[in-house]
Each structure stands twice: as structure tokens, then as C-alpha cells.
Amino acid sequence: MRPGIVMKFGGTSVGSSTAIRQMGAIVRAAATREPLVVVSAMGGVTNDLYALVKSALAREPLEERVQAVVRRHEDAARELGVDFACMAPLCDELRELARGVAMLGECTPRAHDRIASLGERLCARLVAGHLALLGLPAKAVDAWDAGLLTDRRFQGARPLPSTEASIRAAVGGMDGLLVVTGYIGRTTQDEVTTLGRGGSDYSAAIFGAALGVQEIQIWTDVDGVMTADPRKTRAARRIASMSFAEAAELAFFGAKVLHPATMQPAVRKGIPIRVLNTFAPAQPGTLVAASNAPAARGVKSIATKDKIAIVNVVASEMQFQWGFLAKIATAFERREVVVDAIATSEVSVTLTTDADAPLDLLASDLRQHAEVEVIRGVSLVSIVGEELRERRGFAAEVFATLAELAVSPRLVSYGATGNNLSFVVEHAQLARVVEALHAQLFEERST
């Protein structure tokens, strides 16, 4: 088999029998393009599996939680007319794994990934069964059987250098329409791994890059990448096209449509990505390609991250001293804390990161070298677009709007690429900041 496109369907696109019928119609309409289908778990199932692990560790009654996951798939199978027998062994495996965690009183990262993988594995069999009833030669394939091999970094695995070759060999030897599990892989020691939350997008890009497809399609529940989060401003509208660089910035700075790692394989092979709406397939979506046409450059979107924290590191002795930033970087590396934005002065460094990171431990490490303050309850706002610096008066527009709102940003960072301007505000101020900036940068301009 040599697929022409990859079609990835997210949790909402496979979240019910009604949604699966809709995605089935989309796949059947694209059959002449020889798609390879990648699926997430049914919407909410991964969270249910995580909750099951917590219950097992707390030695709470498990059968009700297990049955909730089983019934979700049983009901969908019955409504679709799919034989549930192909999923029953995986349900038995789930039950046994949960009992094992409860018995041992611990869940290793390896065991956690194995349990988490079952959402995608169940869904792939359900979807393949439905597509087969539509007359398509579909079969469910676990990602590792399609060649996706990873390192042993459980809960955040990355593909091995040999993965592209192994995918080409495995998929090339298979017939029919393959429905492949997203989000998961396996080590060379036969250990199940996951690629991190949202990793089904990454899976789609890995398969697309390895197979050299014409396009990678990300099917979701919105019309494409938007000028802002529609939950924060009703005026948000679809972006027709954008560059890989812009999409990567948006993904990193909080846009929920694309997973941050998705871009990497596609960029490397120059494969365009199209973001589409499963529930409005006639919409053209958003095309993400290598570069923008000159007329399409400029401000594209406002991205936000709600659950962040500021880490202020202040040390007067750092003035004129070398090695101080290296010590800070070492502390962040040791605690595996990812930095979003950074600003420096002669005697201080201010950084933002995920509020759920081990910040107490990080602060303890940093206090060996400087005074440290951790500020929570803040949000990161990032305005993304190519050639922002070439737009005369752009920064003045942004800060004038903030001044009108009586909002003083806690940190400002102008990306080195010139593709983003980021700043931090109090979380309580976020909604009106986004609303006002969207009106200033998009609505007034279009008017």
C-alpha cells in the first residue's frame, strides 16, 4: 500500500456513533486518494483511563470505572452494527492492568502508557469495523505494527531514527485501508509508549513524512485555525492559510488546534497540513504550508496559555559575570521544566512556564544562586504572524490597547524570529485583553 494522504481524526470526530458515521462518510469520499487513517481515542476516554489509574492507586472500587469505558465502546459498536468481539480482549486487558496497579499500589510510567494506549486501540477497531460495513477494505492496525518504534521515554516518547524506514516497510507490505492508532508506539523491547497528550497529531505527521504523502489532514471540531480562541472572542474567524513557522509558534504558545510537535516531520519533508472540520466538511479549513505568499504575511492570530507561572530570578552578583544563565538553564533542565517566554535585565531573569511544573523544587534549586519569586494566576498572550516587525507601529498598537484597558504586562518578549510578540497579564484580565486586541488587530483593519 502507498497512501496518498493521511487523515487524522481527533477525539470529538470519533466521540460517538453519530460522529463516526460522519467521519466514515468523509473517508469514503476520499477513498480515491488512498488515505491512511489515524485515530485518537473516543473523546474523554483517555481522561477516563487516567482517572482509572488514580482509582486503582487509591484502591477504590474499579469495576464501575472499567465498565464505563467498556460500555462506551459497546454502545457505539451496537449503534454502528460493529461486532464488539474484536474489542473484548482489549477490555479484558484493561481490567487486568487496573487490578495489577491496585494490587501493587503503584503504577510505573510503562504501565501507565500501556493503560493509556487502550483508548486508541479500542477506537481503531471500532472505526475500522464501521468503515468495513461501508464497503471499504479497512482494518485496524496498532501503530507499532505499522512500523512506529520509539525510545523508552514513557509518556513523552519520540520515534527512533529508523522509524521512517520501518514504517515504509511495514505499510508497504499491507493491503487495504489502514486505520492506525494515534498517540502510541512501542520500543524495540516490546514496551508500549505514548507520545504525550495530543500526540495523535504527531503520529499523523510521522506517518505522513515517512510515506511521503501529498497532504496531512487534521480533522477536528472547528473550521480551521482561528484568529483567536472562539471561547474568548465570538469575533474569531478562520485563517485561510499560514506558514509552518506561524503554525509552530501558535501551537507552542497555546493554540489547541495543532499539537506543538506536529510541525516537525511535515516541515522536514515540506508536506502541507490542512486543518478541517469533521462536522462541516465543505468548509475549506486552514492550509499550513512551507511559506506565505507576500500578501498573506502579517498578524495571523492571538494565542493564549491560561495555566502558567512566572519565575523571577534576581541576583545582583550576576552583573558582569559569566556562567549565571548556564546555572539557571541547568536547574530548568534538571527538573525538566520547559520555558515559554523569557526576558532579562542586568541583574534578573524572568521566565514563564507551565503552572503545573515542579516549581517548588525548581525554586529550591535556583535559590542556591539567587533570589527567586514564583508568581501564579497569570496568563500568556502571544500575537503571531510573519514579519510583525515590518508592520510599522505594530507594538505601539498593542501597548496602546493595553494602556486603554489599564493593563500593565508582567513580562514582554519579542520573539527572535520576529514572528511573535508575547506578554503576561493577570488571568482575570485575559478575556478583555483578547477581546480588545482582536478588535484592534483584525476587526478594525477589515472594516
N, C-alpha and C positions, 0 to 999 in steps of 0.2 A: 504493500500500500504506500502511496505517496500523496499525502494530504495537500490540498491547495490552500486551505485556510484553517486556522484554529478558532473555534468558537467556545469561549468560556462563559458559563452561566453561573452567576452568584447565588447566594442563599435564598434571596427573595424570588429569583427566577425559577427555583425548584422547590419553593417552600410549601406547595400544596398540590393536590391533583390538578386543580384548575391552572396553576402556573406551569406545571409540567406539560399539560396539553398545549398551552401556548408556546412553550419552548419547542415542543415537538413539531408544531406547525412551522416554526421558523427554521428548524434544522431540515425538515423535509423540503422546504422551498429552496434551501441552499445545497441540496444533495448533488447537483451537477458540479459544484465547486469542490467536491470531495473533502468535506470537513472532518477534522478531528475535534471531538467534543470533550471539553474539560469541565467537570462539575465540582462545585462546593458541596458541603453538607446542606441538607434542608435548613432553611432559616431558623435559627435558635437552637439547633441540635448540638452544635459544638459547645454552646453555653450550658446546655443540659448535661453534657458529658463532663464538663469541668465541675459542675455542681455535684454530680455523682461521685467524683473523686473526693471532693470535700466531705460529703456524707460518709463515704467509706472510711476516711481517715478519722472522722469523729465517731465512728462505729454506730452510726444511726441506721435505722432500718433502710435497706437498699431496694427491696423488690419493687416498691412503688415507683421509685425513680427509674429503675431499669425498664419497668413496664411502660412508663410514659414514653420512652424513646422507642420501644418496640411497637406500641400501639400507633405512634405517629406514622411509622412506615407500613404497618399492617393496614391501617385505614386508607392510606394513599394507594397502596397496591390493590386493595379491593375496589376502590373507586375507579382505578385505571384499568382493572381487569388483568393485572400482572400477577403471576404466580409468586406468592410470598416465599416459597420453598427455597429460592436462591438466596434469600436474605437470612433465613432462620439460623444457619451456622454462625453467622456473624453476631446475631443476637445472643446465642449461647456463649460465644467468646466474650462478649461484653459482660455477661452475668458472672462468668468465671473470673475475669480480670478484677471486677469490682469486689468480689468475695476475697480474692487474694490480697488486695490492698487492705481490706478491713481486717483480715487475719494477721497480716504482718504489722499493721499500724503505720505503714509508711508507703509512699509512692515515689519511686525513683523517676527521674526525668525520662528514662527509657520506657517505664511502664505507663507514665502519663501520656507519652506520644502514641503508644500503642492503643490506648483507650481513645484518645482524641481522633485517631485515624479512622475509627469505625463510622463516624458520620459520613465522610466522603465515600467510603467503601459501600455502605448501605445505599446511599443515594445513586451511585453509579449503576448499581444493579437494578434499582427501581427505574431509572431513566432509560437504561438500555432495554429493559423489558417493555416499556411503553413504546419506544421507537421501533422495536421489532414488531409490535402489533400494528404499527402504521405501515408495515411492509418494507422497512429499511433493514439492511443486514447488520444490525447493531449488536455489539457485545461489550460487556463491562470489562475493563482492564485496570488492575491496580497499577499505580504509576511505576513501580519497580519492574513489573513485567513488561512495561513499555520502555524500560531502559533508564529510568531516572534513579541514579545512585548518588548518595550524599556522604558527607563526612559524618562524624559522630557528635556533632553539636546539637544535641536534642533540644527541641522547642525553638530552634532557630537554625536548622541545618542548611548547608549550601551544597550545590551539586559538585561532584568530583570533576576534575579536568577531562576525564574520559567519558563523561556522561553524554555529550553530543554524539560521539561515535556509537555508544551503546544504544541510544535512542534510535538512531538511523538504522542500526542493525535489527533491533527488536521490532520497530514499527514496520520496517520494510518487509519483514517476514510474516506480517499479519494481513489477513483479508477482512473486508467488511468495514463498517463504520464503527470506529473505536470510541467508546465512552470512557475516558480516563479520569481517575481520581485526581483532583487538585490537592494542593496543600501538603501532600505527603510524599515520602520517598523511603528508601531503605539503604542501609550501609552494606558494605561487602561482607559483613559478618551477619547478615540477615536480620538486623535490628531495624524496626520501623522508626522513622523520624518524621518530624513535621517542620515546615519551612517558616513557621512563625504565623501569628494571626494575620489573616488577609492573604496568605501565601498562595491561594489558588490563582490569582493573577500572575504571580511569579511562575507558577507551574506552566501556565499557558504560554508565557514568553519563552520559557526554557524549551518547551516542545516546538514552538514556532521557529525559534532560532536554529535549533538542531535540524529541523526538517526543511528549512529554507522556504517557508510558505509565503504566499503573496500578501497576506494580511492576518493580523491577530485581532479578533473581535472580543470585546469585553461587554457582555450583556448584563445589564443591571436594571434598576428600577427608576432611573432618571433619564432625561432626554440626551444627556451627554455631560461633558464638563461644563460647569456653570460659572458665571461671573462672580458668584458668592454662594455660600450655603443657603439654599432656599428656606431653610428653617430660621435663618437670621434676617433675611430680607425677601419679601414677596416679589420684589422687582428683579430678582436674579434671572438671568436669561442664558440660553445655551451659547457656547462658544463654538463657532463653525470649525475652526482649525487652530492648531497651535503646534509649537515645536517640541521636540523631545526635551530640550533644556527647560522650557517653560513648564511642561508637564511634570518633570522630575522635581522642579522647585515646588510646585503646588503639592505634589504628593508628600514631599518631605515636610512641608510646613502645614500639613493638616487636612488637605482636601481628601475626602473619603472615597472618591470615585476610583482612583488608581492606587495600587499598593506601591510604596516607595521603591521597592526593588524591581518592579515590573519593567522599568525602562531599560535596565542594563543589557539583557540579551537582545532586545529589539534594536537598541542603539548600535550595538556592535555589528549587527547584520543589516542595519538600515531597513528593517521591516516596519511598515506603518501599523499603528494601532488605531482601531476605531471603537469608540465608546458608544453603545447603543442601548435603547430602552426595550426590554422584553415585552412590555405591555403597550408599547406604541412603536411597533417595528417599522412603520412607514416613515418615522422621523429620521432625518439623515445622520443624527448623532454628531460626535466630535471626532475629527480626524487628527491624529497625532503623528506628525511626520518629522523627517530629519531637520527641516528648517522652514521658516515662514517666508512667504512672498513679502517684498518690501512693504506693500500696502497693509499687510496683516500684522505688522510689528507694533509694539506699544503695550499699554496696560491691558492685561487679559483677565485677571481675576483677583479676588481678595480671599485669601485662605486664613483660617484661624485654628489655633490649638487652645483648647479650654483648660485642660488639666496640666498646667506647667508650674514650675517654680523658678525663682531667681536665686542664684548663688553669687553672693558678693564676696570677693576675696580682696582684702586690703592689707598691704604691708609697706610701710614707708621705706623699709630697707631694700625693697626691690628697685628703687630708683638707681639707675646706672649699673645695675647688677645683671650679670648674665646667669642663665640657668633657672630663673624663678618660674617662668612659664613652663619649662620642662617638668618641674616638680608638680605643678598643677595638673598638667596633662597626665602624668604618671598616676596621680590619685584618681582621676576620672577613669583611666584605663583599668586600674586595679579593681574598681567597683563596677566596671562595665556600664558606665553612665554615658549616654550619648548627649552631646551638646547640640542645641538648636541654633542659638544666636550668641554672639559674643561681642563685647565692647571693652576697650581698655583705656586706661589713663596711665600717668607716670607711676602711680602707686597702687593701682587697683585693677582688678579684672572682674567683669560682671558677665555671667553666663546664664542661659536658660536651659532647662531640661525637663524631662517628664516628672511630674509631681509624685508619681508612684515609684520612682527610683530610690535606691537605698541612701537617701540624702543624709540621714543621721551618721551613718558610717563614713560617708564621703566627707562630711564636715569635720568629723573627728580626725581623719587623715590630714585634711588641709590645715587644721589648726596647729599642726606641728610646724607650719611655716608662716602662718599669717592669721589675722582675724577673719572670721567667717560669719556671714549672716545669710540665713535661708529665708526667703520670702515666698509664701504661698498665696493662694487666692488671686492669681493673676492669669492673664491670657495673652497669647502671642498673636499679633495681626501681621500678615505678610501680604504685600501688594506685589504681584508677579506679572512680568511682561518683558519681552525683549527690548533692549535699547531704552530702558527707562531714563537713563542718564542723558540721553539725547533729547528727551522731551523737555523743552525749556520751561522752567518754573514748576516742574512736577513736584519736587519736595516741598516747595512753598505752598502749593495747593493742599497737600496732605496736612501739613502742620498748621496752616490757616484754619482748616476744618476742625482739627483737634482743639485749637485755641477757641473757636466759636463754641465748642462744647464744654469748655473749661476742663479739658482733659490734659494732664501732663504725663507723657510717656515715661515709664521707668527705665527703659533701655531702648536705644536706637541702633540698628545695624543695617548698613547699606552693603548688600552682597558684593563680593569681589567681582562677580561676573557682570554686575550691572543689571541683573535680571530680577532682583527683588529688593524691596525696602521693608524691613521688619521693625516692629516696635512692640513694647509690652505695656498693657494697660490693666487697671483693676478689672477683675472679672465682672463686677457689677456694671462697669461702663461699656462692656463689649458690644452688646446689642445695638446701642445707639451709635457707637463709633462705626460699626459696619454699615448700618443704615445710612448714616450721613456720608461716609466715604463713597459708598456705592452711588448715591445720588450725585455726588460731585464728579466722580470719575467716569461714570457710564451714562446716567440718565440725562444730566445736563448737556453732556457732549453730544448725545444722539439727538436731543431736542434742537 
